[in-house]
Amino acid sequence: MFDVVCKNDLPVHHLELTHVWVRGRLGPIQVFACVGSIHEVSGNHRKHTSSDQWTRVHAATHEPSTEDLKQMKLDPVVQVKPGETVGLYVHSLAPGDQAIVYNNQFAAVTVEDRHFKVLPGFAHVSNRPFSENCAWGYAWRDGREFVGRLQYGLKWKLWKPEHHKLFPGPFKKMVMTLMLCHRRKSALLSRIPETVLKYIINFCAWDWAGVPEELAICGDDRNPADMIKARREEEYKNAVGLRDEGLRLFDTRDFTDAVQKFAEALAMLRGGITGKRLHLSANLYSLLAHCCLQIADGKDNDVLQFVNTIPANRRAVTIRSLQRQCLEQTYAYGIRALARADRNDTKLISCNHCRIGVASLRLQRLDSSQQESHLLQAVKHFRMCLGIDSSNVEARTGLETAETALRQGTERAEGSSMRNIIEGWDVPMDEEEEEENTRGEEKQGASSMEEEKGGPS
């Protein structure tokens, strides 16, 4: 969703937006238009959430096109008068957040030419138009830019004495020169009536006398598509550089710093995830999943130093909390890596299925309330991993453990315990805390049995 402003520097009667071009996974696309800026407030609601202020100008289903822009005809066309603003809202009913490509905001104006300018606006990640909620929380993302093309036409004002002030300086000087020559008796122009001279000027285009310097378009502005392409190439190079920095940190076991570099690289790629950018995005999500799994195993130097500063009788609780967060992130990043991975990249797909399976298997030990759900996810992803790489020993062992736990229906698989989860952490921990936790669990179990005995039959 974004604003389109028609400039009033030239004698334009109105501008007509006829087509919008976008790309992405598309699907059922709708385009809406409103009068005025999308940032206006109507009553207690902002315009971008008030469907009654919008008019639908396009509705059709489009095939996915992540590389090439797809044309969407606006019917009726959207008219914008000089100095006025209209809002455009391109929405897809397809689930997920890959339907329409957009970009992060980089400037106060997304793109402009002599006649109009496009301003930054919002990204909407819900498949329900104008909805404020989605699976990720609030559905609107501020500070986003339109990625695509606008096709438009112009209706010009012809010169008349009452329109004279609307024309640029060179044209007004030309008119003044012609009028002065008409009044000179020795000039040939003086032989025609003034009405005929005005009629001739009426047929002159606004730029026949030259374009003023303030309206001249520089070389970069003549090819906005080339500017966007150059900017995307620069973003890709920066993302590759950040990834390489993250890999160097990864090799020195600074996984938390590596995570920051990988996340910054992903932010560079959000303005259009296609082609090689999509491949790099999948690689970055895979690296993030790997880093989170390493942190959960206690292999990060900075995290180990932090844990050593915590009192010994509280370290086990802190480590379990940190493990749970890291394992949940491993699962989330692994799923995103799979969603973006190329089908031919079997190594990346296999590794992430295995990581998701490992994370799910460990999460069921930390979260007994969701034990069965985590085990089913572990079985699913371990099997998918083995379907690609049957020699993966870790996946085969994890599958046997998860299936055993499901068959037994116990809280943990045989041979596993809460204590085993934190054995990999090279920090001293106070055993008193473990004993207190065990006594607390036994006491809680005893009280629940007493309640059951004393309750109604």
C-alpha positions as CSV (number, residue, x, y, z in Angstrom):
1,M,0.0,0.0,0.0
2,F,1.5,3.3,-1.1
3,D,0.7,6.9,-2.2
4,V,0.9,8.3,-5.7
5,V,1.3,12.1,-5.9
6,C,0.6,14.1,-9.2
7,K,3.0,17.0,-9.4
8,N,1.7,20.5,-10.2
9,D,4.9,21.9,-11.9
10,L,3.4,21.5,-15.4
11,P,0.1,22.3,-17.0
12,V,-1.4,18.8,-16.5
13,H,-5.1,18.4,-16.5
14,H,-5.0,15.0,-14.8
15,L,-2.9,11.8,-14.7
16,E,-4.5,8.4,-15.3
17,L,-3.1,5.3,-13.8
18,T,-4.0,2.5,-16.1
19,H,-1.9,-0.6,-15.1
20,V,0.1,-1.8,-12.1
21,W,2.9,-4.3,-12.5
22,V,4.1,-6.5,-9.6
23,R,5.8,-9.8,-9.1
24,G,5.8,-12.6,-6.5
25,R,3.9,-15.8,-6.0
26,L,0.7,-13.7,-6.7
27,G,-2.5,-15.8,-6.9
28,P,-5.9,-14.0,-6.4
29,I,-4.9,-10.4,-6.7
30,Q,-7.0,-7.4,-5.9
31,V,-6.1,-3.7,-6.4
32,F,-7.9,-1.0,-4.4
33,A,-7.7,2.8,-4.8
34,C,-8.6,5.7,-2.5
35,V,-8.8,9.5,-2.7
36,G,-6.2,11.1,-0.5
37,S,-3.2,9.8,1.4
38,I,-3.1,6.3,3.0
39,H,-1.8,8.0,6.2
40,E,-5.0,10.1,6.7
41,V,-7.1,9.3,9.8
42,S,-10.8,8.8,9.4
43,G,-12.6,9.0,12.8
44,N,-10.9,6.5,15.1
45,H,-9.4,4.5,12.2
46,R,-6.6,5.1,9.9
47,K,-7.4,4.9,6.2
48,H,-5.3,1.8,5.5
49,T,-7.6,-0.3,7.8
50,S,-10.9,1.3,6.6
51,S,-12.2,-0.7,3.7
52,D,-15.2,1.5,3.2
53,Q,-13.0,4.3,1.8
54,W,-11.5,2.2,-0.9
55,T,-12.7,1.2,-4.4
56,R,-11.6,-2.1,-6.0
57,V,-10.2,-1.4,-9.5
58,H,-8.8,-4.9,-10.3
59,A,-9.6,-8.5,-9.3
60,A,-8.1,-11.5,-11.1
61,T,-6.0,-14.6,-10.5
62,H,-2.4,-14.5,-11.7
63,E,0.2,-17.2,-12.2
64,P,3.3,-17.0,-10.0
65,S,6.1,-14.8,-11.4
66,T,9.0,-14.2,-9.1
67,E,11.3,-12.8,-11.8
68,D,9.2,-10.9,-14.3
69,L,6.6,-8.2,-13.5
70,K,3.0,-9.1,-14.2
71,Q,0.6,-6.6,-15.6
72,M,-2.7,-5.8,-13.9
73,K,-5.2,-3.6,-15.7
74,L,-7.1,-1.0,-13.6
75,D,-10.8,-0.7,-14.4
76,P,-11.8,2.0,-13.9
77,V,-8.6,3.9,-14.4
78,V,-7.4,6.0,-11.4
79,Q,-7.4,9.7,-12.0
80,V,-5.1,12.1,-10.1
81,K,-5.2,15.8,-10.5
82,P,-2.2,18.1,-10.1
83,G,-1.2,18.5,-6.4
84,E,-3.5,15.7,-5.3
85,T,-2.7,12.2,-3.8
86,V,-4.3,8.8,-4.2
87,G,-3.6,5.6,-2.4
88,L,-3.0,2.3,-4.1
89,Y,-3.3,-1.1,-2.3
90,V,-2.2,-4.3,-4.1
91,H,-3.3,-7.4,-2.1
92,S,-3.2,-11.1,-2.6
93,L,-5.6,-13.6,-1.1
94,A,-2.9,-16.3,-1.2
95,P,-1.6,-17.5,2.2
96,G,1.9,-16.7,3.4
97,D,4.1,-13.6,3.0
98,Q,5.6,-14.4,-0.4
99,A,2.7,-13.4,-2.7
100,I,3.9,-9.8,-3.5
101,V,7.4,-8.6,-3.4
102,Y,8.1,-5.3,-1.6
103,N,11.2,-3.5,-0.3
104,N,12.3,-1.8,2.9
105,Q,12.2,2.0,2.8
106,F,15.5,3.6,1.7
107,A,14.4,7.2,0.9
108,A,11.6,9.7,1.5
109,V,10.5,9.2,-2.2
110,T,10.5,5.7,-3.7
111,V,10.6,6.9,-7.4
112,E,9.6,10.0,-9.3
113,D,9.7,11.6,-12.7
114,R,8.5,14.9,-14.2
115,H,4.8,14.1,-13.6
116,F,4.4,12.1,-10.4
117,K,6.1,10.5,-7.5
118,V,5.6,7.3,-5.5
119,L,5.9,7.5,-1.7
120,P,6.7,4.7,0.8
121,G,3.8,3.1,2.6
122,F,3.0,-0.2,4.3
123,A,3.4,-3.9,3.7
124,H,0.4,-6.1,4.5
125,V,1.2,-9.7,5.5
126,S,-2.4,-11.0,5.9
127,N,-4.4,-12.7,3.2
128,R,-7.5,-10.9,4.4
129,P,-7.7,-7.4,2.9
130,F,-7.5,-4.5,5.4
131,S,-7.1,-7.0,8.3
132,E,-5.1,-5.9,11.3
133,N,-4.1,-9.4,12.4
134,C,-2.2,-12.3,11.0
135,A,-0.3,-15.4,12.1
136,W,2.7,-13.2,13.1
137,G,0.7,-10.7,15.1
138,Y,0.0,-7.2,13.7
139,A,-0.4,-7.5,10.0
140,W,0.9,-4.0,8.9
141,R,4.6,-3.2,8.4
142,D,5.4,0.5,8.2
143,G,8.4,1.8,6.2
144,R,8.1,-0.3,3.1
145,E,8.4,0.5,-0.6
146,F,6.6,-0.5,-3.7
147,V,8.5,-2.8,-6.0
148,G,7.1,-2.9,-9.6
149,R,5.9,-0.5,-12.3
150,L,3.1,2.0,-12.8
151,Q,1.7,2.6,-16.3
152,Y,0.0,5.9,-16.7
153,G,-1.2,8.5,-19.2
154,L,-1.5,12.3,-19.1
155,K,-4.1,14.7,-20.3
156,W,-2.5,18.2,-20.8
157,K,-4.0,21.6,-20.5
158,L,-3.7,23.7,-23.7
159,W,-2.5,27.2,-23.5
160,K,-5.1,29.9,-22.9
161,P,-4.6,33.4,-21.3
162,E,-6.3,32.1,-18.1
163,H,-3.8,29.1,-18.0
164,H,-0.7,31.2,-18.8
165,K,0.6,31.1,-15.2
166,L,0.6,27.3,-15.2
167,F,3.1,27.0,-17.9
168,P,6.9,26.8,-17.4
169,G,9.1,29.9,-17.7
170,P,10.5,29.3,-21.2
171,F,7.0,28.9,-22.6
172,K,5.8,32.1,-20.9
173,K,8.8,34.0,-22.4
174,M,7.9,32.6,-25.8
175,V,4.3,33.8,-25.5
176,M,5.5,37.2,-24.3
177,T,7.9,37.5,-27.3
178,L,5.2,36.6,-29.8
179,M,2.8,39.1,-28.3
180,L,5.4,41.9,-28.4
181,C,6.3,41.1,-32.0
182,H,2.6,41.2,-32.8
183,R,2.4,44.8,-31.6
184,R,5.3,45.9,-33.6
185,K,4.0,47.3,-36.9
186,S,7.1,46.4,-38.9
187,A,6.9,42.7,-37.8
188,L,5.1,40.1,-40.0
189,L,3.1,38.8,-37.0
190,S,1.3,42.1,-36.8
191,R,-0.5,41.3,-40.1
192,I,-2.5,38.5,-38.5
193,P,-5.3,39.0,-36.0
194,E,-4.5,38.6,-32.3
195,T,-7.1,35.8,-32.0
196,V,-5.4,33.8,-34.7
197,L,-2.0,34.2,-32.9
198,K,-3.6,33.0,-29.6
199,Y,-5.1,30.1,-31.5
200,I,-1.6,29.1,-32.9
201,I,-0.1,29.3,-29.4
202,N,-2.9,27.1,-28.2
203,F,-1.6,24.3,-30.3
204,C,2.0,24.5,-29.0
205,A,3.1,21.9,-26.5
206,W,4.4,23.1,-23.1
207,D,8.0,22.0,-23.9
208,W,8.4,23.5,-27.4
209,A,10.2,26.5,-26.0
210,G,12.5,24.3,-23.9
211,V,12.5,22.6,-20.5
212,P,13.5,24.7,-17.5
213,E,16.5,23.5,-15.6
214,E,14.6,22.7,-12.4
215,L,12.4,20.2,-14.4
216,A,15.2,18.7,-16.4
217,I,15.7,14.9,-15.8
218,C,19.1,13.8,-15.0
219,G,20.5,10.6,-16.7
220,D,19.8,8.3,-13.7
221,D,16.1,9.4,-13.6
222,R,15.6,8.5,-17.2
223,N,16.0,4.8,-16.4
224,P,14.4,4.1,-13.0
225,A,14.4,0.3,-13.8
226,D,18.2,0.5,-14.2
227,M,18.5,2.4,-10.9
228,I,16.5,-0.3,-9.1
229,K,18.6,-3.0,-10.7
230,A,21.8,-1.3,-9.6
231,R,20.5,-0.9,-6.1
232,R,19.5,-4.5,-5.9
233,E,23.0,-5.6,-7.1
234,E,24.6,-3.4,-4.4
235,E,22.3,-4.9,-1.8
236,Y,23.2,-8.4,-2.9
237,K,27.0,-7.7,-2.7
238,N,26.6,-6.2,0.8
239,A,24.6,-9.3,1.9
240,V,27.3,-11.6,0.5
241,G,30.0,-9.5,2.4
242,L,28.0,-9.8,5.7
243,R,27.5,-13.5,5.2
244,D,31.3,-14.0,4.7
245,E,31.9,-12.0,7.9
246,G,29.5,-14.2,9.7
247,L,31.2,-17.3,8.5
248,R,34.5,-16.1,9.8
249,L,32.9,-15.5,13.2
250,F,31.3,-19.0,12.9
251,D,34.7,-20.6,12.5
252,T,35.9,-18.9,15.8
253,R,32.8,-20.2,17.7
254,D,31.4,-16.7,18.1
255,F,27.9,-17.9,17.1
256,T,26.0,-15.0,18.6
257,D,27.9,-12.5,16.6
258,A,27.6,-14.6,13.5
259,V,23.8,-14.7,14.0
260,Q,23.8,-10.8,14.0
261,K,25.7,-10.7,10.7
262,F,23.5,-13.3,9.0
263,A,20.4,-11.4,10.2
264,E,21.8,-8.1,8.8
265,A,22.4,-9.9,5.5
266,L,18.8,-11.1,5.3
267,A,17.6,-7.5,5.9
268,M,19.5,-6.5,2.8
269,L,17.7,-9.1,0.7
270,R,14.1,-8.3,1.7
271,G,13.4,-6.1,-1.2
272,G,12.7,-8.9,-3.6
273,I,13.6,-12.5,-2.9
274,T,14.2,-14.0,-6.3
275,G,16.8,-15.9,-8.3
276,K,20.3,-15.7,-6.6
277,R,18.8,-13.6,-3.8
278,L,16.5,-16.4,-3.0
279,H,19.3,-18.9,-3.0
280,L,21.4,-16.7,-0.7
281,S,18.4,-16.2,1.6
282,A,17.9,-20.0,2.0
283,N,21.6,-20.3,2.8
284,L,21.4,-17.6,5.4
285,Y,18.4,-19.1,7.1
286,S,20.2,-22.5,7.1
287,L,23.3,-20.9,8.8
288,L,21.0,-19.2,11.4
289,A,19.5,-22.5,12.2
290,H,22.9,-24.1,12.6
291,C,24.2,-21.3,14.8
292,C,21.1,-21.5,17.1
293,L,21.7,-25.3,17.5
294,Q,25.3,-24.7,18.4
295,I,24.3,-22.1,21.0
296,A,21.8,-24.6,22.4
297,D,24.7,-27.1,22.8
298,G,26.7,-24.6,24.8
299,K,29.4,-24.1,22.2
300,D,29.4,-20.3,22.0
301,N,32.2,-18.6,23.8
302,D,30.3,-15.4,24.8
303,V,27.3,-17.4,26.1
304,L,29.6,-19.6,28.2
305,Q,31.2,-16.5,29.7
306,F,27.8,-15.1,30.5
307,V,26.5,-18.3,32.1
308,N,29.7,-18.5,34.3
309,T,28.7,-15.1,35.8
310,I,25.3,-16.6,37.0
311,P,25.3,-18.1,40.5
312,A,25.9,-21.8,40.4
313,N,22.5,-22.7,41.9
314,R,20.7,-20.9,39.1
315,R,22.7,-21.9,36.0
316,A,20.7,-25.0,35.2
317,V,17.4,-23.0,35.0
318,T,19.1,-20.4,32.9
319,I,20.6,-22.9,30.5
320,R,17.3,-24.7,30.0
321,S,15.5,-21.4,29.2
322,L,18.2,-20.5,26.8
323,Q,18.1,-23.9,25.2
324,R,14.4,-23.7,24.7
325,Q,14.6,-20.4,22.9
326,C,17.5,-21.5,20.7
327,L,15.8,-24.7,19.8
328,E,12.6,-22.9,18.9
329,Q,14.6,-20.5,16.7
330,T,16.4,-23.5,15.1
331,Y,13.0,-25.0,14.1
332,A,11.7,-21.6,12.8
333,Y,14.9,-20.8,10.8
334,G,15.0,-24.4,9.4
335,I,11.4,-24.1,8.1
336,R,12.2,-20.8,6.4
337,A,15.3,-22.3,4.8
338,L,13.3,-25.2,3.4
339,A,10.7,-22.8,2.1
340,R,13.3,-20.9,0.1
341,A,15.6,-23.8,-0.9
342,D,16.0,-24.9,-4.5
343,R,14.7,-28.4,-5.1
344,N,18.1,-29.5,-6.5
345,D,20.0,-28.3,-3.4
346,T,19.5,-31.7,-1.6
347,K,22.3,-31.1,0.8
348,L,20.7,-27.9,2.3
349,I,17.3,-29.6,2.4
350,S,18.6,-32.7,4.1
351,C,20.6,-30.8,6.7
352,N,17.7,-28.6,7.7
353,H,15.3,-31.5,7.9
354,C,17.8,-33.1,10.3
355,R,18.3,-29.9,12.3
356,I,14.5,-29.5,12.7
357,G,14.2,-33.1,13.8
358,V,17.0,-32.7,16.4
359,A,15.4,-29.4,17.7
360,S,12.0,-31.1,17.9
361,L,13.4,-34.1,19.7
362,R,15.1,-31.9,22.3
363,L,12.1,-29.6,22.7
364,Q,9.9,-32.5,23.8
365,R,12.2,-33.1,26.7
366,L,12.0,-29.4,27.7
367,D,8.2,-29.0,27.1
368,S,6.2,-31.9,28.4
369,S,2.9,-30.3,27.5
370,Q,3.7,-30.4,23.8
371,Q,5.7,-33.7,23.9
372,E,3.7,-35.7,21.4
373,S,3.5,-32.8,18.9
374,H,7.3,-32.3,19.1
375,L,7.9,-36.0,18.7
376,L,5.7,-36.2,15.6
377,Q,7.5,-33.3,14.1
378,A,10.8,-35.0,14.8
379,V,9.7,-38.3,13.2
380,K,8.4,-36.4,10.2
381,H,11.6,-34.5,9.5
382,F,14.0,-37.3,10.3
383,R,12.2,-39.5,7.8
384,M,12.3,-36.7,5.1
385,C,16.0,-36.3,5.8
386,L,16.6,-40.1,5.4
387,G,14.5,-40.1,2.3
388,I,17.2,-37.8,0.7
389,D,20.3,-39.1,2.5
390,S,19.8,-42.6,3.9
391,S,23.4,-42.6,5.3
392,N,22.7,-39.9,7.8
393,V,23.5,-41.5,11.1
394,E,22.3,-38.7,13.3
395,A,18.9,-38.7,11.5
396,R,18.5,-42.5,11.8
397,T,19.4,-42.4,15.5
398,G,17.1,-39.5,16.2
399,L,14.3,-41.3,14.3
400,E,14.7,-44.5,16.4
401,T,14.7,-42.4,19.6
402,A,11.6,-40.4,18.7
403,E,9.7,-43.5,17.6
404,T,10.6,-45.3,20.8
405,A,9.3,-42.4,22.9
406,L,6.1,-42.3,20.9
407,R,5.5,-46.1,21.4
408,Q,6.3,-45.9,25.1
409,G,4.2,-42.8,25.6
410,T,6.5,-41.7,28.4
411,E,7.8,-38.2,29.0
412,R,11.3,-39.1,27.6
413,A,12.8,-41.8,25.6
414,E,14.7,-44.5,27.4
415,G,18.1,-43.4,28.5
416,S,17.4,-39.6,28.3
417,S,16.8,-37.2,31.1
418,M,16.7,-33.6,31.8
419,R,20.2,-33.7,33.2
420,N,21.5,-35.2,29.9
421,I,20.3,-32.1,28.0
422,I,22.8,-29.8,29.8
423,E,25.7,-32.2,30.0
424,G,27.3,-30.6,27.0
425,W,27.7,-27.3,28.8
426,D,31.2,-26.8,30.0
427,V,30.3,-24.9,33.2
428,P,30.1,-26.0,36.8
429,M,26.5,-26.3,38.2
430,D,25.3,-26.8,41.7
431,E,23.7,-30.2,42.2
432,E,21.5,-28.8,45.0
433,E,19.3,-27.1,42.5
434,E,18.7,-30.5,40.7
435,E,17.8,-32.1,44.0
436,E,15.4,-29.3,45.0
437,N,13.7,-29.5,41.6
438,T,13.4,-33.3,42.0
439,R,11.9,-33.0,45.5
440,G,9.5,-30.3,44.3
441,E,8.3,-32.6,41.5
442,E,7.8,-35.5,44.0
443,K,6.0,-33.3,46.4
444,Q,3.7,-32.0,43.7
445,G,3.0,-35.5,42.6
446,A,2.2,-36.6,46.1
447,S,-0.2,-33.7,46.7
448,S,-2.0,-34.4,43.4
449,M,-2.5,-38.1,44.5
450,E,-3.9,-37.0,47.8
451,E,-6.4,-34.7,46.0
452,E,-7.4,-37.6,43.8
453,K,-8.0,-39.9,46.8
454,G,-10.1,-37.3,48.6
455,G,-12.1,-36.2,45.6
456,P,-15.5,-37.6,44.5
457,S,-15.6,-41.0,42.9
